[in-house]
């Protein structure tokens, strides 16, 4: 039985050109931008932030990047306080410390 699709090495033909946005989401985005301008733009967002911080923070979370690229240039010390004693914890029974070195090694 033949494998469906194009043969290996055959160039892709047809379909939408790479980088062209979907038409419907583009129209929805335009409508949202228009409504935003109508209700007051930045001043409206300030009002929402003051009157309903939970909604504002939800909106903020949707537009912030989900991943931050960073480079560690000096060791970072983390201390985890659990409040529950564990066998591997130090003498206080509730605290564990880790150091992340610039090369990514955890000590």
Buried (B, 14 or more C-beta within 10 A) or exposed (E): EEEEEEEEEEEEEEEEEEEEEEEEEEEEEEEEEEEEEEEEEEEBBEEBBEEEEEEBEEEEEEEEEEEEEEEEEEEEEEEEEEEEEEEEBEEEEEBBEEEBEEEEEEE
